[in-house]
Amino acid sequence: MTTISQPKHDGFPCDSTNPPTEETYITDRWQEPLFIEGGDPFDLSGGCTLDGMPTSCSAFNRMIWSESVNTQYQGIYTRNNNGGLQPLQLPIRYLGLGMYLYDDVRLTWAGEPTSVVRLGQTNNKPTLDMIKKALTICIPQLYPHYELVNFTPTKKPVGANGKSEVDDKFNGVTKLRDKTNGIEFDIVNDPTPPDTRPFSYLQASLQKGGITDLENPWWNYTSPVRDEVNFLQPGEIRYKKLWVDGGFRFVRTQIHELGAALGTGPITRTLPNGERLTLGGIEWTYHGGDYTVPPNDLDPTHPDNGPALEDCVGREVYKMTGDTPAPGPF
């Protein structure tokens, strides 16, 4: 009988017996990470990727939990130690249930770090005169039967005591002229809503910024703590330099409610006695036959026309300052 010996690559003969059956891939690599746990970049079984490259989900989650994965914001920069600009980077956070959050939400709050620099913004500061000039353009553009006569801004009611002789000095007043008949009238924005208003009005005033009652659109309301609310409205995000950084949050709400008072289309309410009452803004009420509520892309689902006016004003002011509005949607 002839025995054939098959040498291995190192010159030693091969064992003719089968490999030990008690050894497995796991026991053989006991001290080493397994493919699915150690991050084999070619193992796609988890479906996770990082910077476009496949990675194991366990490794990805460990990096997320340690805040080692950042997102970079296009067009937003911070100053480095040498005074130069560097792209802003903030960590991506894991919320659980497969949901992740990147911190652009923080950048829309009033407390945005002063070190943040947004491209498309200049050092030109918006002014009240710019806002008035914008209103002279936007009011006849959106509400063709009216023109601006005078504009007094709403002020924060510091020292309000519930007495009209004191509180009314904080009111903002917009004087308009009806171009068809020359009649002038005022639309008042009151930052001290009385406690006798229905709960729904106070709730809206405190949480959303303001309210206009179409039964009396000539007198509307702004929250007395409007500047203390961290939640930003779409207009305050798109035109943050104007409304928030410029200190015009009360004025923005005043302009928003001015748009609601002028331009809201017909709304039908059912009264407690079953009677149906149709109401609308001033433009629709007196010139409804030849008036169409202008659309807006700032807050398209908003129930009144306030966003259209504040968007127009913000856009015109930014033309004066040379700034670029933040892109939406918001």
C-alpha positions in Angstrom: 0.0 0.0 0.0 1.3 3.4 -0.9 0.8 6.3 1.5 0.5 9.8 -0.1 1.4 12.7 2.2 0.0 16.1 1.2 2.2 18.8 2.7 0.8 22.2 3.8 2.3 25.5 2.7 4.7 25.4 5.6 6.1 22.0 4.7 4.4 20.0 7.5 2.1 17.1 6.5 -1.7 17.6 6.6 -3.7 15.9 9.3 -6.0 13.3 7.7 -8.6 13.6 10.5 -11.6 16.0 10.5 -11.3 19.3 12.4 -12.5 19.2 16.0 -16.3 19.5 16.0 -16.4 21.3 19.4 -14.8 24.4 17.9 -17.1 27.0 16.3 -16.5 30.5 14.9 -17.5 32.1 18.2 -15.3 29.9 20.3 -12.4 30.3 17.9 -12.6 34.1 18.1 -13.6 34.3 21.8 -11.3 37.2 22.5 -12.1 39.1 19.4 -15.2 41.0 18.3 -17.6 39.2 15.9 -18.4 40.6 12.5 -21.9 41.7 13.5 -20.7 43.3 16.8 -17.3 44.6 15.8 -18.3 46.5 12.7 -17.4 44.5 9.6 -17.8 47.3 7.0 -19.0 44.8 4.5 -21.7 43.3 6.6 -24.9 45.0 5.7 -27.2 42.9 7.8 -28.0 45.8 10.1 -28.7 48.3 7.4 -26.8 51.1 9.1 -24.5 53.5 7.3 -22.2 56.3 8.5 -20.9 59.0 6.0 -22.2 56.8 3.2 -20.3 53.7 4.3 -22.0 50.6 5.8 -21.4 49.9 9.5 -22.9 47.7 12.1 -25.8 49.2 13.9 -24.3 48.3 17.3 -21.2 50.3 16.5 -23.3 53.2 15.1 -25.5 53.3 18.3 -22.4 53.3 20.6 -21.1 56.3 18.6 -24.5 58.1 18.8 -24.8 57.5 22.6 -21.3 58.9 23.1 -22.2 61.9 20.9 -19.4 61.1 18.5 -21.5 61.6 15.4 -22.1 65.2 14.3 -24.0 66.9 11.7 -22.6 69.9 9.8 -24.9 72.9 9.0 -24.6 74.4 5.5 -24.4 78.2 5.6 -23.9 78.3 9.4 -20.5 79.0 10.8 -18.8 79.7 14.1 -15.6 81.7 14.9 -12.5 79.6 15.6 -9.7 80.7 18.0 -8.1 82.7 15.2 -11.3 84.6 14.4 -11.9 82.7 11.2 -15.1 80.9 10.2 -15.5 77.2 10.6 -18.6 75.1 9.8 -20.9 74.7 12.7 -21.1 71.0 13.9 -23.4 69.7 16.6 -24.1 66.1 17.8 -26.9 63.9 16.5 -28.9 62.6 19.4 -30.8 59.3 19.8 -34.4 59.7 21.0 -35.2 55.9 21.1 -37.5 53.8 19.0 -35.2 54.3 16.0 -35.6 58.1 16.0 -32.7 60.6 15.9 -32.6 64.3 16.3 -30.0 66.8 15.0 -29.8 70.0 16.9 -31.0 72.5 14.3 -34.0 72.9 16.6 -31.7 74.7 19.1 -30.7 77.1 16.5 -34.3 78.3 16.0 -34.6 79.4 19.7 -34.1 82.9 21.0 -31.0 81.6 22.8 -28.9 80.9 19.7 -25.2 81.4 20.6 -23.9 84.8 19.6 -20.9 83.0 18.0 -23.1 81.6 15.3 -22.7 83.3 11.9 -25.2 82.7 9.1 -24.1 83.4 5.6 -26.4 85.8 3.7 -26.6 88.2 6.7 -25.0 91.6 6.8 -24.1 93.9 9.7 -26.9 96.2 8.7 -29.4 96.5 11.6 -33.1 96.6 10.8 -34.9 99.7 12.2 -38.5 100.7 12.9 -38.3 103.2 10.0 -37.5 100.2 7.7 -40.6 98.4 9.0 -42.8 101.4 8.4 -41.5 101.8 4.9 -42.1 98.1 4.3 -45.7 98.5 5.5 -46.3 101.3 3.0 -45.3 98.8 0.3 -47.0 95.7 1.6 -50.4 97.0 2.7 -51.6 98.2 -0.7 -49.9 95.3 -2.3 -51.9 92.7 -0.3 -55.0 94.8 0.5 -55.5 97.0 -2.5 -58.2 99.2 -1.1 -56.1 100.5 1.8 -52.9 102.5 2.4 -50.8 103.3 5.5 -51.1 106.7 7.2 -49.2 106.1 10.4 -47.8 103.2 12.5 -47.1 103.2 16.2 -45.4 100.0 17.5 -46.7 97.8 20.3 -44.5 98.0 23.4 -43.8 95.5 26.2 -46.3 96.4 29.0 -43.7 97.0 31.7 -45.6 98.4 34.7 -49.1 97.6 33.5 -51.7 97.6 36.3 -55.0 96.8 34.6 -56.1 100.5 34.3 -56.7 101.8 30.8 -55.1 105.1 31.5 -51.8 103.3 32.2 -52.1 100.2 30.0 -53.2 101.9 26.8 -49.9 103.6 26.4 -48.4 100.3 25.4 -50.9 99.8 22.6 -49.7 99.7 19.0 -51.8 101.7 16.6 -51.9 101.4 12.8 -53.8 104.2 11.0 -55.1 103.3 7.5 -57.0 105.1 4.8 -59.6 103.6 2.6 -58.5 104.7 -0.9 -62.1 104.4 -2.3 -63.7 107.0 0.1 -60.8 108.6 2.0 -62.0 107.4 5.4 -59.2 106.9 8.0 -59.4 104.5 10.9 -57.2 102.8 13.5 -56.5 99.2 14.2 -55.2 98.8 17.8 -53.0 96.0 19.0 -53.3 95.7 22.8 -50.5 93.8 24.8 -52.6 93.8 28.0 -55.6 91.5 27.2 -58.2 91.9 30.0 -58.9 88.9 32.2 -62.6 89.1 31.2 -61.7 87.7 27.7 -62.8 84.0 27.1 -60.2 81.4 28.1 -59.6 80.5 24.4 -58.4 84.0 23.7 -56.0 84.2 26.7 -54.7 80.7 25.8 -54.0 81.7 22.2 -52.5 85.0 23.3 -50.1 83.4 25.7 -49.1 80.4 23.7 -49.3 81.6 20.1 -48.5 85.3 20.5 -51.7 87.1 19.7 -55.4 86.9 18.7 -57.8 88.8 16.5 -61.6 88.6 17.1 -63.3 89.1 13.7 -66.4 90.5 15.6 -64.1 93.4 16.4 -61.0 93.3 14.1 -60.2 97.0 15.0 -59.0 95.9 18.4 -56.7 92.8 18.7 -54.3 91.4 21.3 -50.7 90.4 21.8 -49.3 88.3 24.7 -47.8 90.6 27.4 -44.9 88.1 27.6 -44.4 87.7 23.9 -40.7 88.3 24.1 -40.2 85.7 26.9 -41.5 82.7 24.8 -38.7 80.6 23.5 -40.8 78.9 20.8 -40.4 80.8 17.5 -43.1 81.3 15.0 -42.3 80.6 11.3 -41.8 84.3 10.6 -39.3 84.6 13.5 -37.3 81.8 12.0 -37.3 83.0 8.4 -36.5 86.6 9.5 -34.8 86.0 12.9 -32.4 88.9 12.5 -35.4 91.3 12.1 -38.0 90.0 14.6 -35.9 88.3 17.3 -32.3 89.7 17.2 -33.7 93.1 16.3 -36.0 93.2 19.3 -39.3 93.5 17.3 -41.2 90.4 18.6 -44.1 92.5 19.8 -44.1 94.4 16.5 -44.1 91.1 14.5 -47.2 90.0 16.4 -48.8 93.4 15.9 -48.2 93.1 12.1 -49.4 89.5 12.1 -52.7 90.5 13.8 -52.9 93.5 11.4 -52.9 91.1 8.5 -55.5 88.9 10.2 -57.7 92.0 10.9 -57.5 93.1 7.3 -57.2 90.0 5.2 -59.0 87.1 6.7 -61.6 85.6 4.4 -65.1 84.6 5.3 -65.5 82.3 8.3 -68.9 81.0 9.4 -69.6 80.4 13.1 -72.6 78.7 14.6 -74.0 80.6 17.6 -75.4 79.0 20.7 -79.0 79.6 19.4 -78.1 77.8 16.2 -77.8 80.9 14.1 -74.9 80.9 11.6 -72.8 84.0 11.5 -70.3 84.8 8.6 -67.4 87.0 9.5 -64.3 88.2 7.7 -61.5 90.7 7.8 -62.0 94.4 7.1 -61.0 94.2 3.4 -63.4 91.3 2.8 -66.2 92.9 4.9 -66.2 96.2 3.0 -64.8 95.1 -0.4 -65.5 91.4 -0.5 -66.8 91.4 -4.1 -63.4 92.2 -5.6 -61.0 90.9 -3.0 -59.2 87.6 -2.8 -57.2 86.6 0.3 -53.5 86.5 -0.8 -51.7 83.1 -0.3 -48.5 82.7 1.7 -45.7 80.1 1.8 -44.5 81.1 5.2 -47.2 79.3 7.1 -49.7 78.0 4.5 -52.0 76.1 7.0 -52.4 79.2 9.3 -56.2 80.0 9.5 -55.8 83.7 8.9 -53.8 86.0 6.7 -51.3 87.3 9.3 -48.3 85.3 7.9 -48.7 86.9 4.4 -48.3 90.4 5.8 -45.4 89.6 8.1 -43.7 87.7 5.3 -44.0 90.7 3.0 -42.7 93.1 5.6 -39.8 90.8 6.5 -38.9 90.4 2.8 -38.9 94.1 2.1 -36.8 94.9 5.2 -34.3 92.3 4.2 -34.0 94.0 0.8 -33.1 97.2 2.7 -30.5 95.5 4.9 -29.1 93.2 2.2 -29.9 90.0 4.1 -31.2 86.7 2.8 -34.3 85.1 4.4 -33.8 81.6 5.9 -35.3 78.9 3.5 -38.3 77.0 4.6 -40.4 75.1 5.3 -40.7 75.7 9.0 
